[in-house]
C-alpha cells in the first residue's frame, strides 16, 4: 500500500475543505450582517404582547409588559 495519497484524491479533499471553509465563512458573514441590520435586537416586542392570552394573563412578565404599554400612551 503506498504511503502517498493519490493526487486526484488529494485535490478533491482540498477542494472539499476549501468549499466547506468558504461556506462556513459565508454563513458567519450573513449572520453578522443580519444582526447588524437588527442592531443586535432579536425581537422588538415582548413575547407576552404577541400571545393571545396577553390581556387576561396574570404572570408578572405580562403585567410588566401591560404597564410599559400603558405608560407609553398619552393620557
PQR file with spaces between the fields and no chain letter, atoms N, CA, C, O and H, PARSE charges and radii, in Angstrom:
ATOM       1  N    UNK     1       0.843   -1.165    0.000 -0.4000 1.5000
ATOM       2  CA   UNK     1       0.000    0.000    0.000 -0.0000 2.0000
ATOM       3  C    UNK     1       0.898    1.240    0.000  0.5500 1.7000
ATOM       4  O    UNK     1       1.782    1.360    0.847 -0.5500 1.4000
ATOM       5  N    UNK     2       0.684    2.136   -0.917 -0.4000 1.5000
ATOM       6  CA   UNK     2       1.538    3.327   -0.984 -0.0000 2.0000
ATOM       7  C    UNK     2       1.231    4.286    0.164  0.5500 1.7000
ATOM       8  O    UNK     2       0.091    4.401    0.612 -0.5500 1.4000
ATOM       9  H    UNK     2      -0.035    2.038   -1.605  0.4000 1.0000
ATOM      10  N    UNK     3       2.272    4.968    0.625 -0.4000 1.5000
ATOM      11  CA   UNK     3       2.111    5.944    1.707 -0.0000 2.0000
ATOM      12  C    UNK     3       1.559    7.267    1.204  0.5500 1.7000
ATOM      13  O    UNK     3       0.987    8.036    1.976 -0.5500 1.4000
ATOM      14  H    UNK     3       3.199    4.875    0.261  0.4000 1.0000
ATOM      15  N    UNK     4       1.725    7.535   -0.075 -0.4000 1.5000
ATOM      16  CA   UNK     4       1.261    8.806   -0.632 -0.0000 2.0000
ATOM      17  C    UNK     4      -0.199    8.694   -1.061  0.5500 1.7000
ATOM      18  O    UNK     4      -0.665    7.642   -1.500 -0.5500 1.4000
ATOM      19  H    UNK     4       2.190    6.910   -0.702  0.4000 1.0000
ATOM      20  N    UNK     5      -0.904    9.819   -0.919 -0.4000 1.5000
ATOM      21  CA   UNK     5      -2.308    9.869   -1.347 -0.0000 2.0000
ATOM      22  C    UNK     5      -2.346   10.135   -2.848  0.5500 1.7000
ATOM      23  O    UNK     5      -1.522   10.882   -3.375 -0.5500 1.4000
ATOM      24  H    UNK     5      -0.526   10.674   -0.562  0.4000 1.0000
ATOM      25  N    UNK     6      -3.290    9.530   -3.519 -0.4000 1.5000
ATOM      26  CA   UNK     6      -3.483    9.743   -4.939 -0.0000 2.0000
ATOM      27  C    UNK     6      -3.667   11.240   -5.187  0.5500 1.7000
ATOM      28  O    UNK     6      -4.457   11.870   -4.484 -0.5500 1.4000
ATOM      29  H    UNK     6      -3.960    8.922   -3.091  0.4000 1.0000
ATOM      30  N    UNK     7      -2.961   11.841   -6.169 -0.4000 1.5000
ATOM      31  CA   UNK     7      -3.078   13.292   -6.406 -0.0000 2.0000
ATOM      32  C    UNK     7      -4.504   13.745   -6.710  0.5500 1.7000
ATOM      33  O    UNK     7      -4.912   14.833   -6.304 -0.5500 1.4000
ATOM      34  H    UNK     7      -2.319   11.330   -6.740  0.4000 1.0000
ATOM      35  N    UNK     8      -5.260   12.914   -7.423 -0.4000 1.5000
ATOM      36  CA   UNK     8      -6.645   13.288   -7.711 -0.0000 2.0000
ATOM      37  C    UNK     8      -7.473   13.324   -6.429  0.5500 1.7000
ATOM      38  O    UNK     8      -8.287   14.225   -6.224 -0.5500 1.4000
ATOM      39  H    UNK     8      -4.929   12.030   -7.753  0.4000 1.0000
ATOM      40  N    UNK     9      -7.253   12.344   -5.583 -0.4000 1.5000
ATOM      41  CA   UNK     9      -7.978   12.303   -4.313 -0.0000 2.0000
ATOM      42  C    UNK     9      -7.560   13.474   -3.416  0.5500 1.7000
ATOM      43  O    UNK     9      -8.387   14.076   -2.730 -0.5500 1.4000
ATOM      44  H    UNK     9      -6.592   11.612   -5.749  0.4000 1.0000
ATOM      45  N    UNK    10      -6.281   13.776   -3.439 -0.4000 1.5000
ATOM      46  CA   UNK    10      -5.775   14.895   -2.635 -0.0000 2.0000
ATOM      47  C    UNK    10      -6.408   16.206   -3.090  0.5500 1.7000
ATOM      48  O    UNK    10      -6.808   17.019   -2.256 -0.5500 1.4000
ATOM      49  H    UNK    10      -5.609   13.287   -3.996  0.4000 1.0000
ATOM      50  N    UNK    11      -6.502   16.419   -4.387 -0.4000 1.5000
ATOM      51  CA   UNK    11      -7.129   17.631   -4.915 -0.0000 2.0000
ATOM      52  C    UNK    11      -8.612   17.693   -4.533  0.5500 1.7000
ATOM      53  O    UNK    11      -9.136   18.757   -4.203 -0.5500 1.4000
ATOM      54  H    UNK    11      -6.177   15.758   -5.064  0.4000 1.0000
ATOM      55  N    UNK    12      -9.269   16.547   -4.583 -0.4000 1.5000
ATOM      56  CA   UNK    12     -10.673   16.500   -4.190 -0.0000 2.0000
ATOM      57  C    UNK    12     -10.844   16.896   -2.727  0.5500 1.7000
ATOM      58  O    UNK    12     -11.727   17.685   -2.393 -0.5500 1.4000
ATOM      59  H    UNK    12      -8.843   15.682   -4.851  0.4000 1.0000
ATOM      60  N    UNK    13     -10.001   16.351   -1.857 -0.4000 1.5000
ATOM      61  CA   UNK    13     -10.089   16.676   -0.438 -0.0000 2.0000
ATOM      62  C    UNK    13      -9.781   18.154   -0.179  0.5500 1.7000
ATOM      63  O    UNK    13     -10.417   18.784    0.666 -0.5500 1.4000
ATOM      64  H    UNK    13      -9.283   15.709   -2.128  0.4000 1.0000
ATOM      65  N    UNK    14      -8.821   18.696   -0.898 -0.4000 1.5000
ATOM      66  CA   UNK    14      -8.513   20.120   -0.756 -0.0000 2.0000
ATOM      67  C    UNK    14      -9.685   20.991   -1.202  0.5500 1.7000
ATOM      68  O    UNK    14     -10.017   21.978   -0.545 -0.5500 1.4000
ATOM      69  H    UNK    14      -8.305   18.185   -1.585  0.4000 1.0000
ATOM      70  N    UNK    15     -10.303   20.627   -2.305 -0.4000 1.5000
ATOM      71  CA   UNK    15     -11.467   21.396   -2.791 -0.0000 2.0000
ATOM      72  C    UNK    15     -12.636   21.319   -1.812  0.5500 1.7000
ATOM      73  O    UNK    15     -13.280   22.328   -1.524 -0.5500 1.4000
ATOM      74  H    UNK    15     -10.034   19.825   -2.838  0.4000 1.0000
ATOM      75  N    UNK    16     -12.902   20.129   -1.308 -0.4000 1.5000
ATOM      76  CA   UNK    16     -13.999   19.965   -0.344 -0.0000 2.0000
ATOM      77  C    UNK    16     -13.731   20.797    0.901  0.5500 1.7000
ATOM      78  O    UNK    16     -14.630   21.470    1.406 -0.5500 1.4000
ATOM      79  H    UNK    16     -12.379   19.309   -1.543  0.4000 1.0000
ATOM      80  N    UNK    17     -12.499   20.753    1.398 -0.4000 1.5000
ATOM      81  CA   UNK    17     -12.148   21.551    2.564 -0.0000 2.0000
ATOM      82  C    UNK    17     -12.253   23.033    2.301  0.5500 1.7000
ATOM      83  O    UNK    17     -12.731   23.790    3.146 -0.5500 1.4000
ATOM      84  H    UNK    17     -11.768   20.207    0.988  0.4000 1.0000
ATOM      85  N    UNK    18     -11.808   23.451    1.129 -0.4000 1.5000
ATOM      86  CA   UNK    18     -11.868   24.859    0.756 -0.0000 2.0000
ATOM      87  C    UNK    18     -13.322   25.338    0.665  0.5500 1.7000
ATOM      88  O    UNK    18     -13.661   26.409    1.169 -0.5500 1.4000
ATOM      89  H    UNK    18     -11.420   22.837    0.442  0.4000 1.0000
ATOM      90  N    UNK    19     -14.168   24.543    0.025 -0.4000 1.5000
ATOM      91  CA   UNK    19     -15.579   24.927   -0.102 -0.0000 2.0000
ATOM      92  C    UNK    19     -16.310   24.893    1.239  0.5500 1.7000
ATOM      93  O    UNK    19     -17.194   25.713    1.484 -0.5500 1.4000
ATOM      94  H    UNK    19     -13.893   23.673   -0.384  0.4000 1.0000
ATOM      95  N    UNK    20     -15.952   23.966    2.091 -0.4000 1.5000
ATOM      96  CA   UNK    20     -16.560   23.914    3.426 -0.0000 2.0000
ATOM      97  C    UNK    20     -16.175   25.154    4.221  0.5500 1.7000
ATOM      98  O    UNK    20     -17.015   25.738    4.906 -0.5500 1.4000
ATOM      99  H    UNK    20     -15.233   23.300    1.892  0.4000 1.0000
ATOM     100  N    UNK    21     -14.920   25.556    4.135 -0.4000 1.5000
ATOM     101  CA   UNK    21     -14.467   26.769    4.815 -0.0000 2.0000
ATOM     102  C    UNK    21     -15.151   27.998    4.239  0.5500 1.7000
ATOM     103  O    UNK    21     -15.572   28.879    4.988 -0.5500 1.4000
ATOM     104  H    UNK    21     -14.238   25.082    3.579  0.4000 1.0000
ATOM     105  N    UNK    22     -15.266   28.067    2.929 -0.4000 1.5000
ATOM     106  CA   UNK    22     -15.949   29.194    2.292 -0.0000 2.0000
ATOM     107  C    UNK    22     -17.417   29.249    2.694  0.5500 1.7000
ATOM     108  O    UNK    22     -17.950   30.330    2.944 -0.5500 1.4000
ATOM     109  H    UNK    22     -14.924   27.351    2.320  0.4000 1.0000
ATOM     110  N    UNK    23     -18.074   28.099    2.758 -0.4000 1.5000
ATOM     111  CA   UNK    23     -19.475   28.049    3.185 -0.0000 2.0000
ATOM     112  C    UNK    23     -19.640   28.499    4.622  0.5500 1.7000
ATOM     113  O    UNK    23     -20.567   29.245    4.936 -0.5500 1.4000
ATOM     114  H    UNK    23     -17.641   27.220    2.555  0.4000 1.0000
ATOM     115  N    UNK    24     -18.747   28.054    5.500 -0.4000 1.5000
ATOM     116  CA   UNK    24     -18.804   28.473    6.904 -0.0000 2.0000
ATOM     117  C    UNK    24     -18.602   29.970    7.060  0.5500 1.7000
ATOM     118  O    UNK    24     -19.300   30.615    7.842 -0.5500 1.4000
ATOM     119  H    UNK    24     -17.994   27.448    5.244  0.4000 1.0000
ATOM     120  N    UNK    25     -17.654   30.524    6.324 -0.4000 1.5000
ATOM     121  CA   UNK    25     -17.428   31.972    6.372 -0.0000 2.0000
ATOM     122  C    UNK    25     -18.627   32.743    5.820  0.5500 1.7000
ATOM     123  O    UNK    25     -18.963   33.815    6.325 -0.5500 1.4000
ATOM     124  H    UNK    25     -17.086   30.000    5.689  0.4000 1.0000
ATOM     125  N    UNK    26     -19.263   32.207    4.796 -0.4000 1.5000
ATOM     126  CA   UNK    26     -20.446   32.861    4.233 -0.0000 2.0000
ATOM     127  C    UNK    26     -21.593   32.886    5.229  0.5500 1.7000
ATOM     128  O    UNK    26     -22.266   33.906    5.378 -0.5500 1.4000
ATOM     129  H    UNK    26     -18.990   31.337    4.386  0.4000 1.0000
ATOM     130  N    UNK    27     -21.820   31.780    5.906 -0.4000 1.5000
ATOM     131  CA   UNK    27     -22.886   31.717    6.911 -0.0000 2.0000
ATOM     132  C    UNK    27     -22.593   32.682    8.048  0.5500 1.7000
ATOM     133  O    UNK    27     -23.491   33.385    8.512 -0.5500 1.4000
ATOM     134  H    UNK    27     -21.274   30.951    5.786  0.4000 1.0000
ATOM     135  N    UNK    28     -21.357   32.723    8.498 -0.4000 1.5000
ATOM     136  CA   UNK    28     -20.973   33.645    9.568 -0.0000 2.0000
ATOM     137  C    UNK    28     -21.163   35.094    9.139  0.5500 1.7000
ATOM     138  O    UNK    28     -21.681   35.904    9.908 -0.5500 1.4000
ATOM     139  H    UNK    28     -20.627   32.152    8.122  0.4000 1.0000
ATOM     140  N    UNK    29     -20.754   35.425    7.929 -0.4000 1.5000
ATOM     141  CA   UNK    29     -20.903   36.792    7.422 -0.0000 2.0000
ATOM     142  C    UNK    29     -22.367   37.185    7.320  0.5500 1.7000
ATOM     143  O    UNK    29     -22.743   38.283    7.731 -0.5500 1.4000
ATOM     144  H    UNK    29     -20.333   34.767    7.304  0.4000 1.0000
ATOM     145  N    UNK    30     -23.193   36.306    6.781 -0.4000 1.5000
ATOM     146  CA   UNK    30     -24.622   36.612    6.670 -0.0000 2.0000
ATOM     147  C    UNK    30     -25.265   36.782    8.039  0.5500 1.7000
ATOM     148  O    UNK    30     -26.120   37.649    8.222 -0.5500 1.4000
ATOM     149  H    UNK    30     -22.888   35.415    6.447  0.4000 1.0000
ATOM     150  N    UNK    31     -24.861   35.965    8.993 -0.4000 1.5000
ATOM     151  CA   UNK    31     -25.392   36.078   10.350 -0.0000 2.0000
ATOM     152  C    UNK    31     -25.004   37.419   10.967  0.5500 1.7000
ATOM     153  O    UNK    31     -25.836   38.074   11.596 -0.5500 1.4000
ATOM     154  H    UNK    31     -24.167   35.260    8.845  0.4000 1.0000
ATOM     155  N    UNK    32     -23.756   37.830   10.794 -0.4000 1.5000
ATOM     156  CA   UNK    32     -23.309   39.116   11.339 -0.0000 2.0000
ATOM     157  C    UNK    32     -23.991   40.286   10.651  0.5500 1.7000
ATOM     158  O    UNK    32     -24.337   41.269   11.306 -0.5500 1.4000
ATOM     159  H    UNK    32     -23.081   37.298   10.284  0.4000 1.0000
ATOM     160  N    UNK    33     -24.190   40.198    9.345 -0.4000 1.5000
ATOM     161  CA   UNK    33     -24.893   41.268    8.635 -0.0000 2.0000
ATOM     162  C    UNK    33     -26.349   41.370    9.074  0.5500 1.7000
ATOM     163  O    UNK    33     -26.880   42.469    9.238 -0.5500 1.4000
ATOM     164  H    UNK    33     -23.909   39.400    8.812  0.4000 1.0000
ATOM     165  N    UNK    34     -26.984   40.231    9.262 -0.4000 1.5000
ATOM     166  CA   UNK    34     -28.378   40.236    9.714 -0.0000 2.0000
ATOM     167  C    UNK    34     -28.479   40.831   11.111  0.5500 1.7000
ATOM     168  O    UNK    34     -29.406   41.588   11.401 -0.5500 1.4000
ATOM     169  H    UNK    34     -26.553   39.338    9.129  0.4000 1.0000
ATOM     170  N    UNK    35     -27.529   40.492   11.977 -0.4000 1.5000
ATOM     171  CA   UNK    35     -27.524   41.027   13.327 -0.0000 2.0000
ATOM     172  C    UNK    35     -27.268   42.533   13.312  0.5500 1.7000
ATOM     173  O    UNK    35     -27.859   43.265   14.105 -0.5500 1.4000
ATOM     174  H    UNK    35     -26.776   39.877   11.741  0.4000 1.0000
ATOM     175  N    UNK    36     -26.396   43.002   12.422 -0.4000 1.5000
ATOM     176  CA   UNK    36     -26.109   44.430   12.318 -0.0000 2.0000
ATOM     177  C    UNK    36     -27.331   45.197   11.814  0.5500 1.7000
ATOM     178  O    UNK    36     -27.575   46.327   12.235 -0.5500 1.4000
ATOM     179  H    UNK    36     -25.915   42.406   11.778  0.4000 1.0000
ATOM     180  N    UNK    37     -28.093   44.586   10.917 -0.4000 1.5000
ATOM     181  CA   UNK    37     -29.302   45.254   10.411 -0.0000 2.0000
ATOM     182  C    UNK    37     -30.367   45.369   11.487  0.5500 1.7000
ATOM     183  O    UNK    37     -31.146   46.322   11.487 -0.5500 1.4000
ATOM     184  H    UNK    37     -27.894   43.668   10.575  0.4000 1.0000
ATOM     185  N    UNK    38     -30.413   44.411   12.405 -0.4000 1.5000
ATOM     186  CA   UNK    38     -31.372   44.456   13.504 -0.0000 2.0000
ATOM     187  C    UNK    38     -30.835   45.236   14.696  0.5500 1.7000
ATOM     188  O    UNK    38     -31.518   45.362   15.712 -0.5500 1.4000
ATOM     189  H    UNK    38     -29.781   43.637   12.406  0.4000 1.0000
ATOM     190  N    UNK    39     -29.630   45.754   14.580 -0.4000 1.5000
ATOM     191  CA   UNK    39     -28.960   46.489   15.657 -0.0000 2.0000
ATOM     192  C    UNK    39     -28.847   45.643   16.916  0.5500 1.7000
ATOM     193  O    UNK    39     -28.916   46.168   18.028 -0.5500 1.4000
ATOM     194  H    UNK    39     -29.076   45.652   13.754  0.4000 1.0000
ATOM     195  N    UNK    40     -28.675   44.334   16.749 -0.4000 1.5000
ATOM     196  CA   UNK    40     -28.472   43.442   17.873 -0.0000 2.0000
ATOM     197  C    UNK    40     -29.750   42.999   18.552  0.5500 1.7000
ATOM     198  O    UNK    40     -29.708   42.146   19.438 -0.5500 1.4000
ATOM     199  H    UNK    40     -28.620   43.908   15.846  0.4000 1.0000
ATOM     200  N    UNK    41     -30.867   43.546   18.168 -0.4000 1.5000
ATOM     201  CA   UNK    41     -32.132   43.198   18.817 -0.0000 2.0000
ATOM     202  C    UNK    41     -32.790   42.068   18.039  0.5500 1.7000
ATOM     203  O    UNK    41     -33.004   42.174   16.831 -0.5500 1.4000
ATOM     204  H    UNK    41     -30.902   44.239   17.448  0.4000 1.0000
ATOM     205  N    UNK    42     -33.102   41.010   18.725 -0.4000 1.5000
ATOM     206  CA   UNK    42     -33.713   39.862   18.072 -0.0000 2.0000
ATOM     207  C    UNK    42     -35.215   40.076   17.907  0.5500 1.7000
ATOM     208  O    UNK    42     -35.769   39.816   16.839 -0.5500 1.4000
ATOM     209  H    UNK    42     -32.928   40.923   19.706  0.4000 1.0000
ATOM     210  N    UNK    43     -35.865   40.544   18.952 -0.4000 1.5000
ATOM     211  CA   UNK    43     -37.305   40.727   18.926 -0.0000 2.0000
ATOM     212  C    UNK    43     -37.624   42.091   19.514  0.5500 1.7000
ATOM     213  O    UNK    43     -37.219   42.399   20.635 -0.5500 1.4000
ATOM     214  H    UNK    43     -35.415   40.755   19.819  0.4000 1.0000
ATOM     215  N    UNK    44     -38.344   42.902   18.767 -0.4000 1.5000
ATOM     216  CA   UNK    44     -38.599   44.264   19.193 -0.0000 2.0000
ATOM     217  C    UNK    44     -39.709   44.373   20.237  0.5500 1.7000
ATOM     218  O    UNK    44     -39.756   45.354   20.979 -0.5500 1.4000
ATOM     219  H    UNK    44     -38.674   42.652   17.857  0.4000 1.0000
ATOM     220  N    UNK    45     -40.578   43.410   20.305 -0.4000 1.5000
ATOM     221  CA   UNK    45     -41.676   43.456   21.268 -0.0000 2.0000
ATOM     222  C    UNK    45     -41.507   42.339   22.294  0.5500 1.7000
ATOM     223  O    UNK    45     -40.745   41.395   22.087 -0.5500 1.4000
ATOM     224  H    UNK    45     -40.540   42.613   19.701  0.4000 1.0000
ATOM     225  N    UNK    46     -42.215   42.463   23.375 -0.4000 1.5000
ATOM     226  CA   UNK    46     -42.205   41.421   24.395 -0.0000 2.0000
ATOM     227  C    UNK    46     -42.928   40.188   23.857  0.5500 1.7000
ATOM     228  O    UNK    46     -43.918   40.328   23.138 -0.5500 1.4000
ATOM     229  H    UNK    46     -42.835   43.230   23.543  0.4000 1.0000
ATOM     230  N    UNK    47     -42.465   39.000   24.184 -0.4000 1.5000
ATOM     231  CA   UNK    47     -43.186   37.806   23.740 -0.0000 2.0000
ATOM     232  C    UNK    47     -44.608   37.770   24.284  0.5500 1.7000
ATOM     233  O    UNK    47     -45.501   37.179   23.678 -0.5500 1.4000
ATOM     234  H    UNK    47     -41.661   38.887   24.768  0.4000 1.0000
ATOM     235  N    UNK    48     -44.806   38.405   25.426 -0.4000 1.5000
ATOM     236  CA   UNK    48     -46.153   38.433   26.005 -0.0000 2.0000
ATOM     237  C    UNK    48     -47.123   39.206   25.113  0.5500 1.7000
ATOM     238  O    UNK    48     -48.302   38.862   25.036 -0.5500 1.4000
ATOM     239  H    UNK    48     -44.081   38.885   25.918  0.4000 1.0000
ATOM     240  N    UNK    49     -46.635   40.238   24.447 -0.4000 1.5000
ATOM     241  CA   UNK    49     -47.520   41.063   23.625 -0.0000 2.0000
ATOM     242  C    UNK    49     -48.028   40.317   22.397  0.5500 1.7000
ATOM     243  O    UNK    49     -49.055   40.692   21.832 -0.5500 1.4000
ATOM     244  H    UNK    49     -45.677   40.517   24.510  0.4000 1.0000
ATOM     245  N    UNK    50     -47.335   39.279   21.979 -0.4000 1.5000
ATOM     246  CA   UNK    50     -47.778   38.512   20.818 -0.0000 2.0000
ATOM     247  C    UNK    50     -48.660   37.330   21.210  0.5500 1.7000
ATOM     248  O    UNK    50     -49.198   36.642   20.342 -0.5500 1.4000
ATOM     249  H    UNK    50     -46.500   38.974   22.438  0.4000 1.0000
ATOM     250  N    UNK    51     -48.810   37.092   22.505 -0.4000 1.5000
ATOM     251  CA   UNK    51     -49.601   35.968   22.989 -0.0000 2.0000
ATOM     252  C    UNK    51     -51.089   36.301   22.919  0.5500 1.7000
ATOM     253  O    UNK    51     -51.488   37.443   23.148 -0.5500 1.4000
ATOM     254  H    UNK    51     -48.374   37.650   23.210  0.4000 1.0000
ATOM     255  N    UNK    52     -51.898   35.308   22.604 -0.4000 1.5000
ATOM     256  CA   UNK    52     -53.337   35.507   22.524 -0.0000 2.0000
ATOM     257  C    UNK    52     -53.990   35.710   23.885  0.5500 1.7000
ATOM     258  O    UNK    52     -55.093   36.251   23.960 -0.5500 1.4000
ATOM     259  H    UNK    52     -51.574   34.380   22.417  0.4000 1.0000
ATOM     260  N    UNK    53     -53.337   35.291   24.954 -0.4000 1.5000
ATOM     261  CA   UNK    53     -53.890   35.423   26.302 -0.0000 2.0000
ATOM     262  C    UNK    53     -53.324   36.639   27.040  0.5500 1.7000
ATOM     263  O    UNK    53     -53.463   36.735   28.259 -0.5500 1.4000
ATOM     264  H    UNK    53     -52.441   34.851   24.893  0.4000 1.0000
ATOM     265  N    UNK    54     -52.693   37.560   26.323 -0.4000 1.5000
ATOM     266  CA   UNK    54     -51.977   38.678   26.925 -0.0000 2.0000
ATOM     267  C    UNK    54     -52.867   39.525   27.829  0.5500 1.7000
ATOM     268  O    UNK    54     -52.440   39.887   28.924 -0.5500 1.4000
ATOM     269  H    UNK    54     -52.580   37.481   25.333  0.4000 1.0000
ATOM     270  N    UNK    55     -54.074   39.848   27.416 -0.4000 1.5000
ATOM     271  CA   UNK    55     -54.937   40.753   28.185 -0.0000 2.0000
ATOM     272  C    UNK    55     -55.409   40.143   29.506  0.5500 1.7000
ATOM     273  O    UNK    55     -55.704   40.881   30.446 -0.5500 1.4000
ATOM     274  H    UNK    55     -54.421   39.554   26.526  0.4000 1.0000
ATOM     275  N    UNK    56     -55.486   38.831   29.598 -0.4000 1.5000
ATOM     276  CA   UNK    56     -56.007   38.187   30.798 -0.0000 2.0000
ATOM     277  C    UNK    56     -54.950   37.413   31.584  0.5500 1.7000
ATOM     278  O    UNK    56     -55.266   36.749   32.571 -0.5500 1.4000
ATOM     279  H    UNK    56     -55.247   38.231   28.834  0.4000 1.0000
ATOM     280  N    UNK    57     -53.696   37.501   31.144 -0.4000 1.5000
ATOM     281  CA   UNK    57     -52.624   36.738   31.786 -0.0000 2.0000
ATOM     282  C    UNK    57     -52.237   37.387   33.115  0.5500 1.7000
ATOM     283  O    UNK    57     -52.182   38.612   33.226 -0.5500 1.4000
ATOM     284  H    UNK    57     -53.439   38.040   30.343  0.4000 1.0000
ATOM     285  N    UNK    58     -51.968   36.545   34.128 -0.4000 1.5000
ATOM     286  CA   UNK    58     -51.623   37.055   35.447 -0.0000 2.0000
ATOM     287  C    UNK    58     -50.140   36.893   35.773  0.5500 1.7000
ATOM     288  O    UNK    58     -49.731   37.159   36.904 -0.5500 1.4000
ATOM     289  H    UNK    58     -52.013   35.550   34.037  0.4000 1.0000
ATOM     290  N    UNK    59     -49.337   36.469   34.819 -0.4000 1.5000
ATOM     291  CA   UNK    59     -47.903   36.330   35.049 -0.0000 2.0000
ATOM     292  C    UNK    59     -47.260   37.712   35.198  0.5500 1.7000
ATOM     293  O    UNK    59     -47.720   38.694   34.615 -0.5500 1.4000
ATOM     294  H    UNK    59     -49.669   36.254   33.900  0.4000 1.0000
ATOM     295  N    UNK    60     -46.197   37.763   35.984 -0.4000 1.5000
ATOM     296  CA   UNK    60     -45.555   39.052   36.268 -0.0000 2.0000
ATOM     297  C    UNK    60     -44.978   39.693   35.011  0.5500 1.7000
ATOM     298  O    UNK    60     -45.010   40.915   34.871 -0.5500 1.4000
ATOM     299  H    UNK    60     -45.823   36.966   36.458  0.4000 1.0000
ATOM     300  N    UNK    61     -44.454   38.888   34.103 -0.4000 1.5000
ATOM     301  CA   UNK    61     -43.905   39.459   32.868 -0.0000 2.0000
ATOM     302  C    UNK    61     -44.999   40.092   32.015  0.5500 1.7000
ATOM     303  O    UNK    61     -44.780   41.136   31.400 -0.5500 1.4000
ATOM     304  H    UNK    61     -44.428   37.894   34.217  0.4000 1.0000
ATOM     305  N    UNK    62     -46.158   39.477   31.974 -0.4000 1.5000
ATOM     306  CA   UNK    62     -47.265   40.031   31.199 -0.0000 2.0000
ATOM     307  C    UNK    62     -47.765   41.320   31.841  0.5500 1.7000
ATOM     308  O    UNK    62     -48.079   42.282   31.140 -0.5500 1.4000
ATOM     309  H    UNK    62     -46.336   38.629   32.473  0.4000 1.0000
ATOM     310  N    UNK    63     -47.841   41.344   33.162 -0.4000 1.5000
ATOM     311  CA   UNK    63     -48.274   42.565   33.850 -0.0000 2.0000
ATOM     312  C    UNK    63     -47.279   43.692   33.616  0.5500 1.7000
ATOM     313  O    UNK    63     -47.678   44.838   33.407 -0.5500 1.4000
ATOM     314  H    UNK    63     -47.586   40.562   33.731  0.4000 1.0000
ATOM     315  N    UNK    64     -45.990   43.380   33.648 -0.4000 1.5000
ATOM     316  CA   UNK    64     -44.975   44.406   33.396 -0.0000 2.0000
ATOM     317  C    UNK    64     -45.077   44.917   31.961  0.5500 1.7000
ATOM     318  O    UNK    64     -44.922   46.114   31.721 -0.5500 1.4000
ATOM     319  H    UNK    64     -45.665   42.450   33.817  0.4000 1.0000
ATOM     320  N    UNK    65     -45.334   44.031   31.014 -0.4000 1.5000
ATOM     321  CA   UNK    65     -45.475   44.451   29.618 -0.0000 2.0000
ATOM     322  C    UNK    65     -46.708   45.320   29.437  0.5500 1.7000
ATOM     323  O    UNK    65     -46.679   46.276   28.662 -0.5500 1.4000
ATOM     324  H    UNK    65     -45.460   43.058   31.209  0.4000 1.0000
ATOM     325  N    UNK    66     -47.799   45.003   30.144 -0.4000 1.5000
ATOM     326  CA   UNK    66     -49.003   45.839   30.054 -0.0000 2.0000
ATOM     327  C    UNK    66     -48.743   47.213   30.653  0.5500 1.7000
ATOM     328  O    UNK    66     -49.215   48.214   30.116 -0.5500 1.4000
ATOM     329  H    UNK    66     -47.822   44.226   30.774  0.4000 1.0000
ATOM     330  N    UNK    67     -47.992   47.283   31.768 -0.4000 1.5000
ATOM     331  CA   UNK    67     -47.681   48.565   32.384 -0.0000 2.0000
ATOM     332  C    UNK    67     -46.808   49.408   31.469  0.5500 1.7000
ATOM     333  O    UNK    67     -47.017   50.615   31.350 -0.5500 1.4000
ATOM     334  H    UNK    67     -47.608   46.469   32.204  0.4000 1.0000
ATOM     335  N    UNK    68     -45.824   48.777   30.817 -0.4000 1.5000
ATOM     336  CA   UNK    68     -44.989   49.513   29.857 -0.0000 2.0000
ATOM     337  C    UNK    68     -45.816   50.035   28.702  0.5500 1.7000
ATOM     338  O    UNK    68     -45.572   51.133   28.202 -0.5500 1.4000
ATOM     339  H    UNK    68     -45.654   47.797   30.914  0.4000 1.0000
ATOM     340  N    UNK    69     -46.793   49.254   28.276 -0.4000 1.5000
ATOM     341  CA   UNK    69     -47.647   49.642   27.171 -0.0000 2.0000
ATOM     342  C    UNK    69     -48.523   50.839   27.550  0.5500 1.7000
ATOM     343  O    UNK    69     -48.716   51.749   26.744 -0.5500 1.4000
ATOM     344  H    UNK    69     -46.992   48.362   28.683  0.4000 1.0000
ATOM     345  N    UNK    70     -49.052   50.836   28.780 -0.4000 1.5000
ATOM     346  CA   UNK    70     -49.915   51.944   29.210 -0.0000 2.0000
ATOM     347  C    UNK    70     -49.103   53.193   29.569  0.5500 1.7000
ATOM     348  O    UNK    70     -49.603   54.309   29.428 -0.5500 1.4000
ATOM     349  H    UNK    70     -48.896   50.097   29.434  0.4000 1.0000
ATOM     350  N    UNK    71     -47.867   53.024   30.028 -0.4000 1.5000
ATOM     351  CA   UNK    71     -47.026   54.180   30.337 -0.0000 2.0000
ATOM     352  C    UNK    71     -46.629   54.921   29.085  0.5500 1.7000
ATOM     353  O    UNK    71     -46.423   56.134   29.131 -0.5500 1.4000
ATOM     354  H    UNK    71     -47.460   52.117   30.143  0.4000 1.0000
ATOM     355  N    UNK    72     -46.517   54.244   27.989 -0.4000 1.5000
ATOM     356  CA   UNK    72     -46.108   54.870   26.734 -0.0000 2.0000
ATOM     357  C    UNK    72     -47.235   55.621   26.044  0.5500 1.7000
ATOM     358  O    UNK    72     -46.970   56.417   25.143 -0.5500 1.4000
ATOM     359  H    UNK    72     -46.684   53.259   27.951  0.4000 1.0000
ATOM     360  N    UNK    73     -48.487   55.393   26.439 -0.4000 1.5000
ATOM     361  CA   UNK    73     -49.626   56.047   25.804 -0.0000 2.0000
ATOM     362  C    UNK    73     -49.886   57.416   26.456  0.5500 1.7000
ATOM     363  O    UNK    73     -49.803   57.541   27.678 -0.5500 1.4000
ATOM     364  H    UNK    73     -48.701   54.746   27.171  0.4000 1.0000
ATOM     365  N    UNK    74     -50.199   58.435   25.655 -0.4000 1.5000
ATOM     366  CA   UNK    74     -50.554   59.730   26.233 -0.0000 2.0000
ATOM     367  C    UNK    74     -51.938   59.693   26.884  0.5500 1.7000
ATOM     368  O    UNK    74     -52.838   59.022   26.379 -0.5500 1.4000
ATOM     369  H    UNK    74     -50.267   58.334   24.663  0.4000 1.0000
ATOM     370  N    UNK    75     -52.114   60.392   27.977 -0.4000 1.5000
ATOM     371  CA   UNK    75     -53.410   60.388   28.652 -0.0000 2.0000
ATOM     372  C    UNK    75     -54.205   61.622   28.372  0.5500 1.7000
ATOM     373  O    UNK    75     -55.321   61.765   28.871 -0.5500 1.4000
ATOM     374  H    UNK    75     -51.383   60.938   28.387  0.4000 1.0000
